[in-house]
Amino acid sequence: MAGGFVYLGGGTPLQRALGFEDTVENMKAALGPGTDDAKIDAYCEGSVDHYN
């Protein structure tokens, strides 16, 4: 069995409503080393809009 998650952080309305403060920087840090920075930047920049 496999599990996974989709991190749509960076300050979604649901996060704010539940009292969580999140940032794009936190989102990037959660991914750890060895990531493609350009792809991660593009994903992070659009994650809240994607959520909405």
VENBEL-V699493 format. One record per residue. N is the residue number from 1. PHI is phi in whole degrees, 0 to 359 (999 if undefined). PSI is psi in radians with two decimals (none if undefined). OMEGA is omega as a letter, one per 40 degrees, with the letter a starting at -180 (none if undefined). Layout:
{{N;PHI;PSI;OMEGA} {N;PHI;PSI;OMEGA}}
This chain:
{{1;999;2.60;i} {2;230;2.62;i} {3;233;2.90;i} {4;194;3.10;i} {5;208;2.80;i} {6;243;2.05;a} {7;271;1.86;i} {8;248;1.19;a} {9;265;-2.71;i} {10;88;0.18;i} {11;103;0.88;i} {12;291;2.78;i} {13;303;-0.65;i} {14;295;-0.76;i} {15;302;-0.83;a} {16;297;-0.73;a} {17;297;-0.53;a} {18;269;0.06;i} {19;86;0.24;i} {20;264;2.32;i} {21;256;2.13;a} {22;230;2.71;a} {23;225;2.87;i} {24;298;-0.65;i} {25;299;-0.73;i} {26;298;-0.71;a} {27;298;-0.77;i} {28;296;-0.73;a} {29;297;-0.57;a} {30;293;-0.38;a} {31;278;-0.35;i} {32;78;-3.03;a} {33;281;2.86;i} {34;84;0.32;i} {35;265;2.85;i} {36;276;1.81;a} {37;303;-0.71;a} {38;296;-0.74;i} {39;291;-0.71;i} {40;295;-0.73;i} {41;301;-0.81;i} {42;298;-0.75;i} {43;296;-0.82;a} {44;296;-0.72;a} {45;297;-0.51;a} {46;254;0.07;a} {47;293;-0.69;a} {48;292;-0.72;i} {49;297;-0.69;i} {50;298;-0.76;i} {51;302;-0.82;a} {52;295;none;none}}
